[in-house]
Amino acid sequence: MPVKIIHIITKLELGGAQQNTIFTVTNLNRSLFHPMLWSGPGGILTEEAEKTLGPDFKLVPHLFREINPKNDFFSLLELTRMLTAEKKLSADPIIIHTHSSKAGILGRIAAWLAGIPLVIHTFHGFGFNDFQAVPVRTAYILAEKITGWVTDGFIFVSRANMDKARELGIGNPSQYNLIRSGIDVASFRNRTTNGNATRRNLGVSEQGKLVTMVACFKPQKNPVDFVRAAQLVLKEVPEAYFIIAGDGELRAEVEAAVQELGIKDRFKLLGWRRDIPEILWASDLLVLTSLWEGLPRVFPQAMAAGLAIVGTRVDGGTEAVVDGENGYLLPPRDYQGIARRVIELLKDDDKRAKMGKKGSELVPAFDIWKMVRDQEALYQRLLKEKKLWQ
């Protein structure tokens, strides 16, 4: 019988961790594994998961990203009850594979309480960061250390996150595994539409230079710095346009910054989009202003599309963007430095094209099918090591 693998994630918003988790659950080898997906409510990808996975998708009603002792307690009870029921239904071993900070902590505790024999967690990035208040950051790190005791395998999407976990004493380094966050390289590399047609649909001049950011509007992505950089760039490159594909809690703040800086006619907020390849093909440059990351999925997407990148030097970003070769990396919050590099590349078509070509040569390491096969190999190895599978 195929081994049941239950993936648990906090919320199915339109992000890299969520899209890759759905892809993994959908494409695991069904002769070996029976994958399921459980998530908290409210995400934009929930309907897709319901349609794609049917009864193998379940909602955990009280699983929300925001810290709330009452909801978190009920969520832990729900997860423990659900996992206990699944264990009773199955004579074969079950694997729990958690994703994201909240689901990772509650899901692994629930798995321990339910007596699940094999527990894996993927760090798509950490729930703690250097911009948090010290007590909050310390609490998150402590929670990761505690849940690390009941975790059999850790997956990191970047070597930088792996090194940080080792430094902080999270889990046992012998349990660490590097599996890059993947993309469908071919879907971004093989152009199927005309960039000019996409520009017309976006209301962007075919002659202007288009600078794009793809990100959720949340503190991690720091989208207001993209607005500030855009205002500086427009002083030197007045024919430029700027777009953000994404949405979220900081939308009102971004809109206010665009209005205050007087660049509304050159800055467009696209909302959530599913046509990211077409948008990248129509763009001249990708920018990302994140304060922290695991490894931003949009970097390899832009690389496959042949774009140079200007981003921030955080966590796993340096493992995709080689500074000076396929893009530039600046310290987080240095929007003036980002603006200078954007101006440089918008004014130098040859350098921008050369960097884009270099990025396309580096991108095969981030293939999404490799990500799935690597996870399958890890599941099989851990099952055998724990003598749960012959």
N, C-alpha and C positions, 0 to 999 in steps of 0.2 A: 504493500500500500504506500502511496506517496506520503511523505512527511508533511504534516500541517505546519505552516509558518504564518504566524499572525503578526502583521506589521501594525504598529500603533503610532499615530502622529497627532499632534495637538489640533491642527486646523488645516483644511485643504484650501489655503489661499493660493493665488496664482504666483507661486515661487518655485525656485529650482529644486529645493528639497522635496516639495510636494509633488511636482511633476515627475521627478526621478523615482519617487517612491511608487507612484501609480504605474509608471512604466515598468519598474521591477516586478510589482505584483502581477501585472498583466502578462509579462513575458518570461517568467521563470518556467523552467522545464516541467511541464505537467506530469510527465512520467515519473519524475522524482519527487516533486513537491506539490502540495495543495496550498497555495497562498491565499491569505485573507487580509483585509485592510479594515482597521478600526480608526475612527477619527472623532474629534469633537465637532460640534455643529457650526454652521455659519460660513463655511468657506465657499469661494466661487467655483471650486472644482468638485464640490460635493455631488452635484447632479451628474457630472461626467463619471464619477466613481460608481454611483448607483447604477447607471446605465451599463457601464462596462463590466462591473463585477457582480451585479445582482445580489444574491443572498450571501456572497462572500464579502460584502461590504456592510459594516454596522456602525451606527452612531453611538458615541458615549455621551449621554445627554449633558453631564455636568463638567465635561472636559473643556475648559477655556484657558486661553493663554494668560490672562490676567490673574495675579495671585489673589486668591480669596479663600480664607481658611474653610468656610462652610462648603463652597463649591468643590474645593480640592479634596475635602474629606469624603463628600458624596461620590466624587469621581473615583477615588481610591476604592470605595466600597463597590461601585459599579464594575470597575475593571476586575477586581478580585472575584466578584460573583460570576462575571462573564467568563473569565479564564478557568475558574473551577468547573463551570458547566462544560466548557470545551474539553477539559481534561477528562471528565467523566464519560464524554461521548466518544473519546478516542482511545483505542487500545495501544496505539503507537505513540512514540514521543512527539512532543510539540515544541517548536521553536518560537520564542517571542523575540521580535526584532523591533526595537523602539527607535523613534526619530524625534528630533526637536527636544528642547529643554524640559518643558512641563510633562509631556507624554513620556519622555525618557526617565524622569524621576519617578512619577507615579506608576508608570507601566512596569518598571523593573521591581518596584516594591510589591506591586500586586502579583507579579509573576512569582516572586519569592513566597508570598503568603499562600498562593495557590499551589505551590509545589511544582512549578514548571521546571523541567530538568535542564533546559538550555536557553540562555538569555544573551542577546546581542544588542548593542546600541551603536547607532551611527551618530557621530558628531558632524553635523553639517556646518558647524560653527558653534561657538560656546554661548550659553545663556548669560555668561558674565563677560565684562569687558572693562577696560581701563578708564572708561568715562562714567562708571557707576560710583555711587557713594560707597565708601569702604565697607560699612556694615552689610550693605546689599551684596556687593561682590563677594565678600567673605562667606555669606550665607549660601550663595549659589555654589561656590567652590566646595564648601563643606558637604552640601547635598550631593554633589557629583562624587566626592570621595566616598560617602556612605553607600550610595547606590553602586559604586564601582566594586564594592565587596561582593555583590550578588550578580555580577556581570561576568559572563564567560568569554566574551569576545567584543573588542572595540573596533569600529571602523572609523577612520579619519579620511576626510576628503582632501586634506593637505598635510604635508610634512610639518609645516609650521604649527598646526594645531596639535599634531602628535608630539612635537617637541615641548609645547606648552603644557600638555597633560603630564608628560614625564617630569617636567620641572616642578609641577604643583603636587605630584604624588597622587594623581587620579588613576586608579586601576593599576594593573601590573603590566609593565612594558612588554612582557612575553605574550600578552594577549592583544597587542596592538596590530592593526592591519591597515595599510594604506590602499584605499580604493577610491580613485578619483571620481568626482561628480561628473557624469558623462552627458554628452549631447549627441543628437543624431547628426553627425558630421555632414553626411550627404545632403540632408535637407537644407543646410545652410550654405553648402558649397555649390550645389548645382542650381544655378539661377533658373527660375521658371517664369519670372515676370520682368517687365521693363521698369527700371528705377524711376524713369520720368513719369510713367503713368501713376506710380505710387505717390510721387511728389504732388502731382496734380490733385489726387484724391485727398492729400493732407493739406492742400492749400499752400504749398511751398513752391517757390520759383525754381524752375529747372536750371537757371543760371546761378543761383545762390549756393553757398556752401552749407550743408546740413550737418549739424552736430547733434547726436542722439544719446540719450541716457535711457536705459531700461531698468526699472527698479520699483519696488514698493515704496510708497511714501511713508516711511517710518524712520525713527531716529537713527537706526543703524545705517541707512543709506544716505542720510544727511542731504536731502534734495535741495534745500535752500542754498547751499553752497554752489550748486550747479547754476542756480539763478544768478547769484552774485558773480560767478565767473563769466556767465553769458554777457552781463552788462559791461564788463571790462573788455571782452573780446569784441563786442560791437563797436567800441570806440576805434578799434584798429581795422576791423573787417566788417564794415557796415552791411555788406551783402549777405552775411551769415544768418542762418535760421537755427533755432534750438527747439527740440521736442523731448518730452519725457513720455515714455510708454509705461504706464503704471498708475496706481492710485493708492489711497490709504488715509491714515489718521492725520497726516500733515498736509493734506491737500489745501485746506484753507490758508495755512501759513505760506505755502508755495504761491498760491494765487495772490496773496497780499504782497509778497516780495516782488512778484512780476509787475504788479500794479505800481508799487512804490518806486521801483527802479525805472519805470517808464519804458519797458521793453515788450509791452503786450502784443504789439504788431509783429514781433519777431520770435515770440515764444509760445509754443502750443503744448497744452496738456491733453494727451490722447486718451487717458483713462486706461482701463485694462484692455490689452490687445492680445489676440491669438495669432496675428500675422507678423510675428517678429522677424522671420527671415526676409520678408518683403520690405519691411521698414529698414533693416540693416542694409539690404542691397541698394536702397535709395539714399543711404547716408554716406557722408564723407569721412566721419570720424565718430568713434564711441568714447564717451566720458562716463566715469563712475566715481562718485565722491564719498564712498563709504568710510565710516569710522572704524568698523571691524567687519570681518568676513570669515567664512570657512575657506571656500574658494569660489568666487563669484562665477556662476554658470554663464553669465553673459560675456565673460572674457573669451572662453573658447568659441562661443557662438559668433562673436565679432571676428575672431581669428579665422574661423571657417569661411566667413563671408568676405574675407580679404580686407578687413578694416584695421588701421592703426588704432591704438588705444591710449587714452590719457586717463590715469586712475590714481588711486591712493596706495601707498606702500603699506598694506596691512595684511597680516596673516598669510594665507595661501595665494594672494594675488601675485606675489613675486614668482610663483611656480608656473604661472601662465604667461605673464608679461615680463620679458627680459628687458630691463631698462636700457633704452637707447637702441634696441634692436627691432622689436615689434611694437614699441610704444614707450611711454614715459610714465614713471610713478613718482608721486609727490607725497610729502607727509600729509596725514589727515588734517583737515581744516585749512590747508594752504590753498585757498581758492585763487589767490593771486598767482601762485606758481602754476596752478592748473591752467589759468587763463593765458599765461605766457606761453606755455607749451602748445595750447590749442591754436593760438595766433601763429606760432612758428609753423605748425603743420598745415594750417589752412593756407598759408602763404607759400608753401613749398610742396607743390604737387608731386614732384619726383620722390622726395623723402617720404611723404605720406604713402605713396604707392609701394615703395621699397619696404617700408615697415609692414604694410598690409600683406605683402607677399611672404615675408619672413614668418608672420603669424600663421599663415595658411600652411606653412611647412611644419610648424610645431604642433598643430592641433590634433593629429591622430592619437596622441596619448590620452585624449579625453573622449574617446568613442564610447557611446552609451552601451553598445552591445558588449564591449569589454567589461564595463562596470557590472552588468548582469552576470556574465560568466564568472567573473572574479567572486561575486557574492555566492554563487552556486558552489564554487570550489571551497569557499570558506565554510558554508553550511555542512558540506560533506565531511570536511576535515574535522570540524568540531564534533559532529555526531559520532565519528569513529573514535576520536580521542576520549570521548565520554562513554564509549562502549554502548551507544544508543542505536547503532546502525552497523550492520555487517558489511 
